[in-house]
Amino acid sequence: MKKPWSGRFTGRTDPGAERFTASLGFDRRLAPYDIEGSGAWARALSRAGLLTEAERDAILKGLEMVRGEIEGETFPFRPELEDIHMNIERRLIELIGPVGGKLHTGRSRNDQIALDERLYLKDVVERVSRGLRTTQSALVERAATTLEAPMPGYTHLQRAQPIVLAHYLLAYVFMFQRDRERFQACHARADVLPLGSGALAGTGFPIDREALARDLGFAAPSPNSLDAVSDRDYILEFLAAAAITGMHLSRLAADLTLWATAEFGFVEFADAFATGSSIMPQKKNPDVAELIRGKSGRLYGNLVAVLTTMKGLPLAYNSDMQEDKEPFFDSADTLEAILTVLPPMLGSLTFKTERMRQAAGEHFATATDLADYLVRKGLPFRQAHEVVGRVVRHALDAGKTLEALSLEELRRFSDLFAADVRAAIAVDASLRARAVTGGTAPDAVGRALALARSFLSAP
Ligand code: ARG
């Protein structure tokens, strides 16, 4: 197959080199964006007097034929034509004749690929944002019914203080909200038109790039052609946002996996989101959650791969940059897959709220409240901490819980203890005491829930 650039060559491409340099295997997904960009370019060329209206219309019609072939799966993808750009252009010429050869006037694959990627990115960001919102919505729904469901909160994975389940669930709603904001910011910075930058120095024809930007739905044309064709920070920002989101997702999935153990017994996965063992008949494994946890690995790896590829590259375009696409697409696909399976999985969880409530009060979970009780009676906190530490030591030695200690026993450690101490160390009292903004008191969580709900109506 004759290459579009064959003029200055006399020798043929080595077949191995041809396979090695081809990106068609993965950049074909950019076809719709390439066609969209080419249509706008044809209109820009005609506005600049470089195509007659008839030529422009022939090209636009040809591009629609190409689109039809791709959608109908009859398009002849030819890896020997390297990438999606040259495949589409060659097919256009085959379909409409030599006039198709006018499309690439003043354009380079360098501004073309940057355009396709930015168009693709803007679409993916919208899908990912929607997926995050659906995930938030599933969490908000569960939070709305668990405002009064106590559970142990942990630090160092040791029982720390009681919280309500809704407080835990909403923590992730706020994390995912910041993830959405990161993707929106990435979208806003990617919303700049690179087309018209040519290979590196700007196109040599009088293209109205402002009009072209409007035609393709970009906020503005890029102000520097070298920057426009050589940077891939828009992809890196996407990958960074995806990696951070993946980190959040992995922590949520990890907790659910832990909570589903017999040791915790806080949650049960629905059969629909669990799998069995090929050997152990009793097993019910939380595979979906485990894989969500595991996929953070590739989301991090993709970011590091593209950062490393871009490091030290001289301006402007280099073929190294063709390596940006697989990690980019992989992170997009991975996130979309997670965000499709996670919301229904969250909706199908059975929280064992009785077991959680019981665990919330165990193992000195309200010891801080006992110290706070002494503080309210006038003891400096540091001394109160020391006194309660000794109370806990005594209870451990006596094999008793805090609640089981008699008032006399407590008064051996401080005469500030009085009959009202019982009520102060109940789980409910501990929760209600934390009524500050952002605290776990059911009222405070209710206010956070209202804020979280407001996220669900934003795009
Ligand atoms: N397939 C190329 C890429 O992915 C498109 C740009 C190629 N430009 C070039 N001069 N080889 O980056």
Residues whose N, C-alpha, C, O or C-beta is under 5 A from the ligand:
A	BS01	LIG	S23 D83 R109 N110 I113 M321 Q322
